[in-house]
Amino acid sequence: MVTILKMAVPTSNGHRKDPDSCEEACDASKCPLQLQGDLSQQEDPVDPAQDCLGQPGQLPRAALVRALGQEPTEEYFLPRMLQDVTNQETVPFGDAVLATWDTCIGSEICEELWTPHSPHIDMGLDGVEVFTNASGSHHVLRKAHARVDLVTMATTKNGGIYLLANQKGCDGDRLYYDGCAMIAMNGSIFAQGVQFSLDDVEVLTATLDLEDVRSYRAEISSRNLAASRVSPYPRVKVDFALSSCDDLLQPVSAPVPWRYHSPQEEISLGPACWLWDFLRRSRQAGFFLPLSGGLDSAASACIVYSMCCQVCQAVTQGNEDVLADVRVMVDQRSYTPQDPRELCGRLLTTCYMASENSSQETRLRAQELAQQIGSHHVGLSIDPAVKAIVGLFSLVTGKRPEFTARGGSSRENLALQNVQARVRMVIAYLFAQLSLWSRGSRGGLLVLGTTNVDESLLGYLTKYDCSSADINPIGGISKTDLRAFIHFCMERFHIPALQGILSAPATAELEPLVDGQVSQTDEEDMGLTYTELSIFGRLRKTAKAGPYSMFCKLLHMWSETCTPRQVAEKVKRFFSKYSMNRHKMTTLTPAYHAEDYSPEDNRFCSWSRKRSRTRTTWTEVGQDLLYERERSCGAGSFSKLK
């Protein structure tokens, strides 16, 4: 990411020169650099045990280095090959700022913007006017609001120009870096970069006047006292200017309102770019998706369709790299994608794997969706494979398992459901490897997973079933957000088949039908709703709440819908399932990281929770005592309990 900043030429007295004296203004020998905070003009530094406002215990970055008995910079010997090019032996290395002819430039690195005492605070007080940040901030739903607030607040309180550049693309794992570059000055945004794009490089420009920074700072009277106490940064003088005399009459840029994507738009764009990056890196010919007719698999299919839309748009805009990648995937050197549906038919193969427990409604919904997005669709029955496996077990053991509806035990019922799910995984990988071969095309397909973050958190999935795939575009997204995303796709991409999917109950269809109708629903199986699971997930991870703290919080949050006993039972059920199914998290398919409460604690969390399943814990006793106290004291007493 490269950012170009143009500025009006300032002079030593803070006024722009008349055009007739432009040569004099540009003569460095006649216009010495006079910057606020120049080392030669600084007062004695304050006690390093105090911060810029004189408060003990908080050390600015430069003061902290000195307090440790170190210098902010040291001389670093350049490699010989660079010495020959630059005609210098050493360079200053460390914590310093650049002093040009017309301004002073400081730099932060990525997360320093998010820290409580960011370097730009002391830099700004020391006279730095331009701040740069080469960031590596990955995408999370709704994170853009925090980025924009941090940058605008940094320049609102202290004045200055902030240039934020961010990585773009996939790290080869679960993270996607979404760009979102920006240029801000004095609390306003002057240039906004594209947040999601298939372009590798984006150039952002703005023309700003340094005098606006200086006049803005002059209005903050309290800043003068703070600036007199800050520890100075070493200046590295640079024989260069960001502005020129030709900029004098050039109009400056105007502030622009920031355009935020809705969470539904972010889901349609972020995971789609992530899928494209995996596809071009792997050199595969497309994706294979088990399409069940339910909401989760439909969401994965819509993300692939959104990817095809972005690819066609990038090619139309002249992106030669994207065009070259597409031609490699489809194995046609002269191919140019124009229609997303036609491209989706080349890159996405969907498959409805029916069993004797599948309904006609889900079969039709899957077929209709595949037709409307243009995917190559296959329908098959897994019953022969399931019967062969169960028959092999009966042949060896002499016993035949049955579903609960047919007189079997819960152990038999669960085992028969898992056989169906795992057979689908085996069939998915077989078709992913050989379906293009059967059609006379080259290459293989990446298998897509269809498990959402809420089901993973609770462990409501079969290990090594269709949730076991190569990559999962929705594995970090909640069911609530996915429902909103499906509604968004129905309107944005004109896919009416999604209406029936939205109105249908979520079901795995692994148990026998009753009078031809589905007798099994996901929320009934889990004992919790998807909305409740989203709340549990955020309290567990973001709020760091254990069972007791979660119970206390939910007691008030759900006071209108649940009794204290019901809240306690839901908390116990969640942590019981969460504890029992932690082993499933070790084999989760790599998923797009879109939520802070991702269940993949091995990567995104440094702490874990262990709960006993064999006996009542102190937490459960505490919940029961709190419930009994409420019964004896009345519901109003809960607001007083700590």
C-alpha positions as CSV (number, residue, x, y, z in Angstrom):
1,M,0.0,0.0,0.0
2,V,1.4,3.4,-1.0
3,T,0.0,6.7,0.1
4,I,0.9,10.0,-1.6
5,L,0.4,13.2,0.3
6,K,0.7,16.7,-1.3
7,M,1.0,19.8,0.9
8,A,1.2,23.6,0.5
9,V,4.6,25.1,0.9
10,P,5.1,26.5,4.5
11,T,7.7,29.1,5.4
12,S,9.5,29.6,8.7
13,N,7.0,32.2,9.9
14,G,4.0,30.0,9.2
15,H,2.7,31.9,6.2
16,R,2.7,30.9,2.5
17,K,5.0,32.9,0.3
18,D,3.7,35.1,-2.5
19,P,4.2,33.3,-5.9
20,D,6.6,36.0,-6.9
21,S,9.0,35.0,-4.2
22,C,8.6,31.2,-4.7
23,E,12.2,30.7,-5.6
24,E,13.3,32.3,-2.4
25,A,10.9,30.1,-0.5
26,C,12.2,26.9,-2.1
27,D,15.9,27.9,-1.4
28,A,16.8,25.7,1.6
29,S,19.7,28.0,2.5
30,K,17.4,31.0,2.8
31,C,14.6,29.1,4.5
32,P,16.0,27.2,7.5
33,L,13.8,24.5,9.0
34,Q,12.2,25.6,12.2
35,L,10.0,22.8,13.7
36,Q,8.2,22.6,17.0
37,G,10.1,20.3,19.3
38,D,13.4,20.6,17.5
39,L,16.1,19.2,19.8
40,S,18.0,22.5,19.8
41,Q,14.9,24.3,21.1
42,Q,13.8,21.8,23.7
43,E,13.8,22.5,27.4
44,D,15.4,20.0,29.7
45,P,13.4,16.8,29.6
46,V,11.0,16.0,32.5
47,D,11.6,13.3,35.1
48,P,11.2,10.0,33.3
49,A,9.0,8.7,36.0
50,Q,6.3,11.1,34.9
51,D,4.2,11.1,31.7
52,C,3.5,14.0,29.4
53,L,1.0,15.4,31.8
54,G,3.2,15.0,34.8
55,Q,1.4,12.0,36.1
56,P,3.6,9.3,37.7
57,G,3.6,5.7,36.6
58,Q,3.1,6.2,32.8
59,L,6.1,6.5,30.7
60,P,6.1,7.8,27.1
61,R,7.9,5.6,24.7
62,A,11.0,7.8,24.3
63,A,11.2,8.5,28.1
64,L,10.9,4.8,28.8
65,V,13.9,4.1,26.7
66,R,15.9,6.6,28.6
67,A,14.7,5.4,31.9
68,L,16.1,2.0,31.0
69,G,19.5,3.6,30.5
70,Q,19.4,3.3,26.7
71,E,19.5,5.9,23.9
72,P,16.5,6.1,21.6
73,T,18.8,5.5,18.6
74,E,22.1,3.9,17.8
75,E,24.4,3.9,14.7
76,Y,23.9,0.9,12.6
77,F,26.5,-0.2,10.0
78,L,25.0,-0.7,6.6
79,P,25.9,-3.8,4.5
80,R,28.7,-3.0,2.1
81,M,26.5,-3.3,-1.0
82,L,24.2,-0.5,0.5
83,Q,27.2,1.6,1.5
84,D,28.3,1.7,-2.2
85,V,24.8,2.9,-3.2
86,T,24.1,5.4,-0.5
87,N,27.7,6.6,0.0
88,Q,27.4,6.4,3.8
89,E,28.6,3.8,6.3
90,T,26.0,4.0,9.1
91,V,22.4,5.0,9.6
92,P,20.5,5.9,12.9
93,F,18.5,2.9,14.1
94,G,15.8,3.2,16.7
95,D,13.0,5.4,17.9
96,A,13.3,8.7,16.0
97,V,11.3,11.0,13.7
98,L,12.2,12.5,10.3
99,A,12.6,16.2,9.9
100,T,12.1,17.4,6.3
101,W,12.4,20.9,4.9
102,D,8.7,21.6,5.5
103,T,7.4,19.2,8.2
104,C,8.2,16.4,10.7
105,I,7.1,12.8,10.2
106,G,6.7,10.1,12.8
107,S,5.7,6.5,12.5
108,E,3.6,3.9,14.4
109,I,3.5,0.2,13.8
110,C,0.2,-1.6,13.6
111,E,-1.1,-2.3,17.1
112,E,0.6,0.8,18.6
113,L,-2.5,2.7,17.4
114,W,-4.6,0.5,19.6
115,T,-2.6,0.8,22.8
116,P,-3.6,3.1,25.7
117,H,-0.6,5.3,25.3
118,S,0.1,5.4,21.6
119,P,3.4,6.8,20.3
120,H,1.5,9.4,18.2
121,I,0.5,11.2,21.5
122,D,4.1,12.1,22.4
123,M,5.1,12.6,18.8
124,G,2.4,15.1,18.3
125,L,3.2,17.0,21.4
126,D,6.9,17.1,20.3
127,G,6.0,18.8,17.0
128,V,5.4,15.8,14.6
129,E,2.7,16.8,12.1
130,V,2.4,13.7,9.9
131,F,2.0,10.2,11.3
132,T,2.3,7.0,9.3
133,N,1.1,3.5,10.2
134,A,1.9,0.4,8.2
135,S,-0.6,-1.9,9.7
136,G,-1.4,-5.6,9.5
137,S,-4.9,-5.6,10.9
138,H,-7.1,-8.6,10.0
139,H,-10.8,-8.3,9.3
140,V,-13.4,-9.0,11.9
141,L,-17.1,-8.1,11.4
142,R,-17.8,-4.5,12.4
143,K,-14.1,-3.7,13.1
144,A,-13.9,-0.8,10.6
145,H,-15.8,1.4,13.1
146,A,-13.0,0.9,15.6
147,R,-10.3,1.7,13.1
148,V,-11.9,4.9,11.9
149,D,-12.6,6.0,15.5
150,L,-9.0,5.4,16.6
151,V,-7.6,7.4,13.6
152,T,-10.0,10.3,13.8
153,M,-9.6,10.5,17.6
154,A,-5.8,10.5,17.3
155,T,-6.0,13.6,15.2
156,T,-8.9,15.2,17.0
157,K,-7.2,15.5,20.3
158,N,-3.7,16.5,19.1
159,G,-4.1,17.7,15.5
160,G,-2.0,16.3,12.7
161,I,-2.2,14.2,9.6
162,Y,-2.6,10.4,9.9
163,L,-1.8,8.0,7.1
164,L,-3.0,4.5,7.8
165,A,-2.1,1.7,5.3
166,N,-3.2,-1.9,5.9
167,Q,-2.3,-5.2,4.4
168,K,-4.6,-6.8,1.8
169,G,-5.1,-10.5,1.2
170,C,-4.9,-13.8,3.1
171,D,-2.2,-15.1,5.4
172,G,-2.6,-18.7,4.1
173,D,-4.6,-19.6,7.2
174,R,-7.7,-18.2,8.9
175,L,-7.1,-14.5,8.7
176,Y,-8.0,-12.1,5.9
177,Y,-6.5,-8.6,5.8
178,D,-9.0,-6.2,4.3
179,G,-7.1,-3.0,3.4
180,C,-9.3,-0.1,4.5
181,A,-6.5,2.5,4.1
182,M,-7.3,6.1,5.0
183,I,-5.9,9.6,5.3
184,A,-7.2,11.8,8.2
185,M,-6.5,15.3,9.4
186,N,-7.7,17.1,12.5
187,G,-10.4,14.6,13.2
188,S,-11.8,14.3,9.6
189,I,-11.3,11.8,6.9
190,F,-10.0,13.1,3.6
191,A,-9.5,9.8,1.7
192,Q,-11.0,6.3,2.1
193,G,-9.5,3.2,0.6
194,V,-11.4,0.1,-0.6
195,Q,-12.0,-2.3,2.2
196,F,-12.4,-5.5,0.2
197,S,-10.8,-5.9,-3.2
198,L,-9.0,-8.4,-5.4
199,D,-6.4,-5.8,-6.4
200,D,-3.0,-6.3,-4.9
201,V,-2.1,-2.6,-4.7
202,E,-4.1,0.5,-4.1
203,V,-2.8,4.1,-4.1
204,L,-4.6,6.7,-2.0
205,T,-4.0,10.4,-2.4
206,A,-5.0,13.7,-0.8
207,T,-3.8,17.3,-0.9
208,L,-3.6,18.8,2.5
209,D,-2.4,22.1,3.9
210,L,0.1,22.0,6.8
211,E,-1.1,25.3,8.0
212,D,-4.4,23.7,8.9
213,V,-2.6,21.5,11.3
214,R,-0.7,24.3,12.9
215,S,-3.7,26.6,13.3
216,Y,-5.8,23.6,14.7
217,R,-3.1,23.0,17.3
218,A,-2.8,26.6,18.2
219,E,-6.5,26.6,19.3
220,I,-5.8,23.8,21.9
221,S,-4.4,25.9,24.8
222,S,-3.9,22.9,27.1
223,R,-1.7,21.3,24.5
224,N,1.0,23.9,25.1
225,L,1.5,22.8,28.7
226,A,1.6,19.2,27.8
227,A,4.1,19.8,25.0
228,S,6.5,21.6,27.3
229,R,6.7,18.4,29.4
230,V,7.1,15.8,26.7
231,S,10.4,14.0,26.1
232,P,11.9,15.0,22.8
233,Y,12.3,12.5,19.9
234,P,15.7,12.5,18.1
235,R,15.4,14.2,14.6
236,V,16.8,12.6,11.5
237,K,17.2,15.5,9.1
238,V,16.2,14.6,5.5
239,D,17.2,16.8,2.5
240,F,13.7,16.5,1.1
241,A,10.3,18.2,1.0
242,L,6.8,16.8,0.7
243,S,5.6,19.9,-0.9
244,S,6.9,22.2,-3.7
245,C,6.3,25.7,-4.9
246,D,4.0,24.4,-7.7
247,D,1.5,23.3,-5.0
248,L,0.9,26.8,-3.9
249,L,-2.3,27.4,-5.9
250,Q,-3.4,23.8,-6.0
251,P,-6.8,23.2,-4.3
252,V,-6.8,21.1,-1.1
253,S,-8.9,18.0,-0.6
254,A,-12.3,18.3,1.2
255,P,-13.4,16.0,4.0
256,V,-15.4,12.9,3.0
257,P,-17.9,10.9,5.0
258,W,-16.8,7.4,5.8
259,R,-18.8,4.8,4.0
260,Y,-19.3,1.7,6.2
261,H,-20.2,-1.7,5.0
262,S,-23.1,-3.4,6.8
263,P,-22.2,-6.8,8.4
264,Q,-24.1,-8.5,5.6
265,E,-22.0,-6.7,3.0
266,E,-18.8,-7.6,4.9
267,I,-19.8,-11.3,4.9
268,S,-20.5,-11.2,1.1
269,L,-17.1,-9.5,0.4
270,G,-14.5,-10.6,3.0
271,P,-15.0,-14.4,3.0
272,A,-15.3,-14.2,-0.8
273,C,-11.9,-12.6,-1.2
274,W,-10.5,-15.1,1.3
275,L,-11.9,-18.0,-0.9
276,W,-10.4,-16.5,-4.0
277,D,-7.0,-16.2,-2.4
278,F,-7.1,-19.9,-1.3
279,L,-8.3,-21.0,-4.7
280,R,-5.5,-19.2,-6.7
281,R,-2.8,-20.3,-4.2
282,S,-3.8,-23.9,-4.3
283,R,-4.1,-24.0,-8.2
284,Q,-7.3,-26.0,-7.9
285,A,-10.1,-25.7,-10.5
286,G,-12.9,-24.7,-8.1
287,F,-14.9,-25.7,-5.1
288,F,-17.1,-28.7,-4.1
289,L,-20.0,-27.9,-1.8
290,P,-22.4,-30.4,-0.2
291,L,-25.6,-28.4,-0.6
292,S,-28.3,-29.6,1.9
293,G,-31.0,-27.1,1.2
294,G,-30.4,-25.5,4.6
295,L,-29.3,-22.1,5.6
296,D,-25.6,-22.8,6.3
297,S,-24.8,-24.5,3.1
298,A,-26.8,-21.9,1.2
299,A,-24.7,-19.2,2.8
300,S,-21.5,-20.9,1.6
301,A,-22.9,-21.1,-1.9
302,C,-23.8,-17.4,-1.9
303,I,-20.3,-16.5,-0.8
304,V,-18.9,-18.4,-3.7
305,Y,-21.4,-16.6,-6.0
306,S,-20.3,-13.3,-4.5
307,M,-16.7,-14.3,-5.2
308,C,-17.6,-14.8,-8.9
309,C,-19.2,-11.4,-9.0
310,Q,-16.1,-9.8,-7.6
311,V,-13.9,-11.7,-10.1
312,C,-16.0,-10.5,-13.1
313,Q,-16.0,-7.0,-11.8
314,A,-12.2,-7.0,-11.4
315,V,-11.7,-8.4,-14.9
316,T,-14.0,-5.7,-16.3
317,Q,-11.9,-3.0,-14.5
318,G,-8.8,-4.4,-16.2
319,N,-7.2,-6.5,-13.5
320,E,-4.8,-8.6,-15.5
321,D,-3.6,-10.7,-12.6
322,V,-7.2,-11.9,-11.8
323,L,-7.8,-12.7,-15.4
324,A,-4.6,-14.7,-15.6
325,D,-5.6,-16.7,-12.5
326,V,-9.1,-17.4,-13.9
327,R,-7.7,-18.7,-17.1
328,V,-5.4,-21.1,-15.2
329,M,-8.3,-22.4,-13.2
330,V,-10.6,-23.1,-16.1
331,D,-7.7,-24.2,-18.3
332,Q,-8.6,-21.9,-21.2
333,R,-6.0,-19.3,-22.2
334,S,-8.6,-17.2,-24.2
335,Y,-11.4,-17.3,-21.6
336,T,-12.7,-14.0,-20.2
337,P,-15.4,-14.2,-17.5
338,Q,-18.3,-11.8,-17.9
339,D,-21.3,-13.4,-16.3
340,P,-21.1,-14.4,-12.6
341,R,-23.5,-17.3,-13.1
342,E,-21.5,-18.7,-16.0
343,L,-18.3,-18.4,-14.0
344,C,-20.0,-20.0,-11.0
345,G,-20.9,-23.0,-13.2
346,R,-17.2,-23.5,-13.9
347,L,-15.9,-23.0,-10.4
348,L,-18.6,-24.4,-8.1
349,T,-19.9,-28.0,-8.0
350,T,-22.8,-28.5,-5.6
351,C,-24.2,-31.9,-4.5
352,Y,-27.3,-32.9,-2.7
353,M,-26.7,-36.1,-0.8
354,A,-30.1,-37.6,0.0
355,S,-30.9,-40.3,2.5
356,E,-34.1,-42.0,3.5
357,N,-34.4,-39.3,6.1
358,S,-34.2,-36.4,3.7
359,S,-37.4,-34.5,2.8
360,Q,-38.5,-33.6,-0.7
361,E,-38.6,-29.9,0.4
362,T,-34.8,-29.7,1.1
363,R,-34.1,-31.5,-2.2
364,L,-36.1,-29.0,-4.2
365,R,-34.6,-26.0,-2.3
366,A,-31.1,-27.2,-3.0
367,Q,-31.8,-27.8,-6.7
368,E,-33.5,-24.4,-7.1
369,L,-30.7,-22.5,-5.4
370,A,-28.1,-24.3,-7.6
371,Q,-30.0,-23.4,-10.7
372,Q,-30.3,-19.7,-9.8
373,I,-26.6,-19.2,-8.9
374,G,-25.5,-21.3,-11.9
375,S,-23.5,-24.0,-10.1
376,H,-23.0,-27.5,-11.6
377,H,-25.4,-29.5,-9.5
378,V,-25.4,-33.2,-8.7
379,G,-28.0,-35.2,-6.8
380,L,-27.4,-38.7,-5.3
381,S,-28.5,-41.0,-2.6
382,I,-26.1,-42.2,0.2
383,D,-28.5,-45.0,1.3
384,P,-26.5,-47.8,-0.4
385,A,-23.3,-46.8,1.3
386,V,-25.0,-46.4,4.7
387,K,-26.7,-49.7,4.5
388,A,-23.5,-51.4,3.5
389,I,-21.6,-50.0,6.5
390,V,-24.4,-50.8,9.0
391,G,-24.8,-54.3,7.4
392,L,-21.0,-54.9,7.9
393,F,-21.4,-54.0,11.6
394,S,-24.4,-56.4,11.9
395,L,-22.5,-59.1,10.2
396,V,-19.6,-58.9,12.6
397,T,-21.5,-58.3,15.9
398,G,-24.8,-60.1,15.2
399,K,-26.7,-57.0,16.3
400,R,-28.5,-54.4,14.2
401,P,-28.8,-50.8,15.6
402,E,-32.1,-48.9,15.3
403,F,-33.3,-45.3,15.5
404,T,-35.1,-44.2,18.7
405,A,-38.3,-43.8,16.7
406,R,-38.1,-47.5,15.9
407,G,-37.3,-48.8,19.3
408,G,-33.6,-48.2,19.5
409,S,-31.6,-46.6,22.3
410,S,-30.1,-43.2,22.3
411,R,-26.6,-44.7,21.6
412,E,-27.9,-46.5,18.6
413,N,-29.8,-43.4,17.4
414,L,-26.6,-41.2,17.6
415,A,-24.4,-43.8,15.9
416,L,-26.8,-44.1,13.0
417,Q,-26.9,-40.4,12.5
418,N,-23.1,-40.1,12.6
419,V,-22.8,-42.8,9.9
420,Q,-24.8,-40.8,7.5
421,A,-22.9,-37.6,8.2
422,R,-19.5,-39.3,7.8
423,V,-20.4,-41.1,4.6
424,R,-21.2,-37.7,3.2
425,M,-17.7,-36.5,4.0
426,V,-16.1,-39.5,2.2
427,I,-18.4,-39.0,-0.9
428,A,-17.6,-35.2,-0.9
429,Y,-13.9,-35.8,-1.1
430,L,-14.3,-38.5,-3.8
431,F,-16.3,-36.2,-6.0
432,A,-14.0,-33.3,-5.3
433,Q,-11.1,-35.3,-6.7
434,L,-12.8,-37.0,-9.7
435,S,-15.9,-35.1,-10.7
436,L,-14.0,-32.8,-13.1
437,W,-12.2,-35.9,-14.4
438,S,-15.6,-37.5,-15.2
439,R,-16.5,-34.4,-17.2
440,G,-13.3,-34.4,-19.2
441,S,-11.8,-31.4,-17.4
442,R,-8.5,-31.0,-15.6
443,G,-7.8,-30.3,-11.9
444,G,-9.5,-31.0,-8.6
445,L,-11.8,-29.1,-6.2
446,L,-11.5,-27.7,-2.7
447,V,-14.2,-29.0,-0.4
448,L,-16.1,-26.3,1.5
449,G,-17.4,-26.7,5.0
450,T,-20.8,-25.5,6.2
451,T,-20.6,-25.3,10.1
452,N,-21.2,-21.9,11.7
453,V,-19.4,-20.6,14.8
454,D,-22.3,-21.3,17.2
455,E,-22.5,-25.0,16.4
456,S,-18.8,-25.3,16.7
457,L,-18.8,-23.6,20.1
458,L,-21.3,-26.0,21.5
459,G,-19.9,-29.0,19.6
460,Y,-23.1,-29.6,17.7
461,L,-21.5,-31.4,14.8
462,T,-20.2,-34.8,13.9
463,K,-16.5,-35.2,13.9
464,Y,-15.3,-35.9,10.4
465,D,-18.6,-35.2,8.7
466,C,-19.4,-32.5,6.2
467,S,-18.0,-30.0,8.7
468,S,-14.6,-31.6,7.9
469,A,-13.5,-29.9,4.7
470,D,-10.6,-28.1,3.2
471,I,-11.7,-24.6,4.2
472,N,-14.9,-23.2,5.8
473,P,-16.1,-19.6,4.7
474,I,-18.8,-19.4,7.5
475,G,-17.0,-21.2,10.4
476,G,-16.4,-17.9,12.2
477,I,-19.9,-16.4,11.6
478,S,-22.9,-16.7,13.9
479,K,-26.2,-18.1,12.8
480,T,-27.9,-14.7,13.5
481,D,-25.5,-12.9,11.1
482,L,-25.9,-15.7,8.5
483,R,-29.7,-15.3,8.5
484,A,-29.3,-11.6,7.8
485,F,-26.7,-12.4,5.2
486,I,-29.1,-14.7,3.3
487,H,-31.8,-12.1,3.3
488,F,-29.2,-9.6,2.0
489,C,-28.2,-11.9,-0.8
490,M,-31.8,-12.6,-1.8
491,E,-32.2,-8.9,-2.6
492,R,-28.7,-8.0,-3.7
493,F,-28.2,-10.9,-6.1
494,H,-31.9,-11.5,-6.9
495,I,-32.0,-15.2,-5.7
496,P,-35.7,-15.9,-4.8
497,A,-34.9,-19.5,-3.8
498,L,-33.4,-18.1,-0.6
499,Q,-36.8,-17.1,0.7
500,G,-37.8,-20.7,1.2
501,I,-34.5,-21.5,2.9
502,L,-35.0,-18.6,5.3
503,S,-38.5,-19.7,6.3
504,A,-37.6,-23.4,6.8
505,P,-36.5,-24.7,10.3
506,A,-32.9,-25.6,10.7
507,T,-32.6,-29.4,10.7
508,A,-29.9,-32.0,10.1
509,E,-32.4,-34.5,8.7
510,L,-30.6,-37.5,10.1
511,E,-33.5,-39.1,11.9
512,P,-36.6,-40.8,10.2
513,L,-39.4,-38.6,8.9
514,V,-42.8,-38.7,10.6
515,D,-45.6,-38.8,8.0
516,G,-43.1,-37.4,5.4
517,Q,-42.3,-34.4,7.6
518,V,-39.1,-33.5,9.4
519,S,-39.2,-34.6,13.1
520,Q,-35.8,-33.2,14.1
521,T,-34.7,-29.6,14.5
522,D,-31.3,-28.2,15.5
523,E,-32.4,-26.0,18.3
524,E,-34.5,-28.8,19.8
525,D,-31.5,-31.1,19.7
526,M,-29.2,-28.5,21.3
527,G,-31.6,-27.3,23.9
528,L,-30.6,-23.8,23.2
529,T,-31.5,-21.3,20.4
530,Y,-28.9,-19.9,18.0
531,T,-29.5,-16.4,19.5
532,E,-28.7,-17.7,22.9
533,L,-25.6,-19.4,21.6
534,S,-24.3,-16.1,20.2
535,I,-24.7,-14.4,23.6
536,F,-23.0,-17.3,25.3
537,G,-20.1,-17.1,22.9
538,R,-19.5,-13.4,23.4
539,L,-19.8,-13.7,27.2
540,R,-17.4,-16.6,27.3
541,K,-14.7,-15.1,25.1
542,T,-15.0,-11.4,24.9
543,A,-16.3,-10.8,28.5
544,K,-14.1,-13.7,29.9
545,A,-17.1,-14.8,31.9
546,G,-17.2,-18.2,33.6
547,P,-20.5,-20.0,34.5
548,Y,-21.2,-18.0,37.7
549,S,-20.4,-14.6,36.1
550,M,-22.4,-15.5,33.0
551,F,-25.4,-16.6,35.2
552,C,-25.3,-13.2,37.0
553,K,-25.2,-11.3,33.7
554,L,-27.9,-13.3,32.0
555,L,-30.2,-13.1,35.1
556,H,-30.8,-9.5,34.3
557,M,-30.5,-9.7,30.5
558,W,-33.2,-12.4,30.2
559,S,-35.3,-11.3,33.2
560,E,-38.3,-10.7,30.9
561,T,-38.3,-14.2,29.3
562,C,-36.6,-16.6,31.7
563,T,-36.9,-17.4,35.4
564,P,-33.6,-17.7,37.4
565,R,-33.9,-21.5,37.4
566,Q,-34.2,-21.5,33.6
567,V,-31.2,-19.2,33.3
568,A,-29.2,-21.5,35.5
569,E,-30.2,-24.6,33.5
570,K,-29.2,-23.0,30.2
571,V,-25.8,-21.9,31.6
572,K,-25.2,-25.4,33.0
573,R,-26.2,-27.0,29.7
574,F,-23.9,-24.7,27.7
575,F,-20.8,-25.3,29.8
576,S,-21.5,-29.0,30.0
577,K,-21.7,-29.4,26.2
578,Y,-18.8,-27.0,25.7
579,S,-16.6,-29.0,28.1
580,M,-17.5,-32.4,26.7
581,N,-17.0,-31.4,23.1
582,R,-13.7,-29.5,23.4
583,H,-12.0,-32.4,21.6
584,K,-13.9,-31.5,18.4
585,M,-12.2,-28.1,18.3
586,T,-8.8,-29.8,17.6
587,T,-10.0,-31.0,14.2
588,L,-12.1,-28.0,13.1
589,T,-11.8,-27.1,9.5
590,P,-9.7,-23.9,9.0
591,A,-12.4,-21.2,8.9
592,Y,-12.6,-17.5,8.1
593,H,-12.0,-15.6,11.3
594,A,-14.9,-13.2,11.5
595,E,-15.9,-13.2,15.1
596,D,-13.9,-12.4,18.3
597,Y,-15.6,-15.3,20.1
598,S,-14.2,-18.0,17.7
599,P,-14.1,-21.4,19.5
600,E,-10.6,-22.0,18.1
601,D,-8.9,-21.1,21.4
602,N,-5.7,-22.9,20.4
603,R,-5.0,-19.9,18.1
604,F,-7.1,-17.0,19.3
605,C,-7.1,-17.4,23.1
606,S,-4.4,-17.8,25.6
607,W,-6.6,-19.3,28.3
608,S,-8.9,-22.3,28.5
609,R,-11.6,-23.5,30.8
610,K,-11.9,-27.0,32.3
611,R,-15.2,-28.1,33.8
612,S,-16.0,-31.2,35.6
613,R,-18.8,-33.3,34.1
614,T,-18.9,-36.0,36.8
615,R,-20.0,-34.0,39.8
616,T,-21.7,-30.7,40.8
617,T,-19.2,-27.8,40.7
618,W,-19.0,-24.9,43.2
619,T,-20.3,-22.7,40.4
620,E,-23.5,-24.8,40.1
621,V,-23.9,-24.7,43.9
622,G,-23.5,-20.9,43.8
623,Q,-26.1,-20.7,41.1
624,D,-28.5,-22.8,43.2
625,L,-27.9,-20.7,46.3
626,L,-28.5,-17.5,44.4
627,Y,-31.7,-19.0,43.1
628,E,-32.9,-20.0,46.6
629,R,-32.0,-16.5,47.9
630,E,-34.2,-15.0,45.1
631,R,-37.1,-17.2,46.1
632,S,-36.8,-16.1,49.8
633,C,-36.1,-12.4,49.2
634,G,-38.0,-11.7,46.1
635,A,-37.0,-10.9,42.5
636,G,-36.0,-7.3,43.4
637,S,-33.1,-8.5,45.5
638,F,-31.2,-9.7,42.5
639,S,-30.3,-6.1,41.6
640,K,-28.4,-5.8,44.9
641,L,-26.4,-9.1,44.7
642,K,-22.8,-8.9,43.6
